[in-house]
Amino acid sequence: MKRHPFRGICEATGKPLRDADKVLDEMEEVVGPNRREAEAALGKKLGETALKRMHIHVSGVEYNAKGEMKHLNLDESDFRYDDWVQALKDAGVEGTVICESPIQERDALILKSLYLS
């Protein structure tokens, strides 16, 4: 049973999302290893309005050979949610995060606490 922290299906296109690491590698090839440059490139690519109006669904996810098996609580998954929240903060992302963990209230409070710290 292998778990992946960041995979799924794009709701808009129905196509599989690429692993976050692959996306970050591609961004690094374009803008270099400088994180600030990568954040600026993200803002240019999506537009500042999009960064301020993000709508994100998040939880830990367990996968099997056929794909997503079930949602997991954040602390039961290998999703590095603390790094993810810091990346959102660093990039100036605002908006709505919908927590889809089995214990939504607890995990939502964890994410909110990290974002506000």
ZISULWO-V77871 format. One record per pair of residues at least 4 apart in sequence whose ideal C-beta (glycine too) atoms are under 7 Angstrom apart, sorted by the first residue. I is the first residue (numbers start at 1). J is the second residue. If there is no record, write none. Layout:
i & j
I & J
I & J
//
This chain:
i & j
1 & 62
1 & 64
2 & 63
3 & 61
3 & 62
3 & 63
3 & 77
3 & 78
4 & 61
4 & 63
5 & 77
5 & 78
5 & 79
5 & 80
6 & 19
6 & 20
6 & 79
7 & 17
7 & 19
7 & 63
8 & 17
8 & 68
9 & 14
9 & 16
9 & 17
10 & 14
10 & 15
10 & 17
18 & 22
18 & 23
20 & 24
21 & 25
22 & 26
23 & 27
24 & 28
25 & 29
26 & 30
27 & 31
27 & 38
27 & 41
28 & 32
28 & 33
30 & 41
31 & 37
31 & 38
31 & 41
32 & 37
34 & 38
35 & 39
36 & 40
37 & 41
38 & 42
39 & 43
39 & 90
39 & 91
40 & 44
41 & 45
42 & 46
42 & 91
43 & 48
43 & 51
46 & 50
46 & 51
48 & 52
49 & 53
50 & 54
51 & 91
51 & 92
51 & 93
52 & 94
52 & 95
53 & 95
54 & 93
54 & 94
54 & 95
55 & 95
55 & 96
56 & 97
56 & 98
57 & 98
57 & 100
58 & 97
58 & 99
58 & 100
59 & 71
59 & 72
59 & 99
59 & 100
59 & 101
60 & 71
60 & 72
60 & 73
60 & 74
60 & 76
60 & 77
60 & 79
60 & 101
61 & 68
61 & 71
61 & 72
61 & 77
62 & 69
62 & 70
62 & 72
63 & 67
63 & 68
63 & 69
64 & 69
71 & 100
71 & 101
71 & 102
72 & 76
72 & 77
72 & 101
73 & 101
73 & 102
73 & 103
73 & 107
74 & 79
74 & 81
74 & 101
74 & 107
74 & 110
80 & 84
81 & 85
81 & 111
82 & 86
82 & 114
83 & 87
84 & 88
85 & 89
85 & 111
85 & 114
85 & 115
86 & 90
87 & 91
88 & 93
88 & 115
89 & 115
97 & 111
99 & 104
99 & 107
99 & 108
99 & 111
101 & 107
103 & 107
104 & 108
105 & 109
106 & 110
107 & 111
108 & 112
109 & 113
110 & 114
111 & 115
112 & 116
113 & 117
//
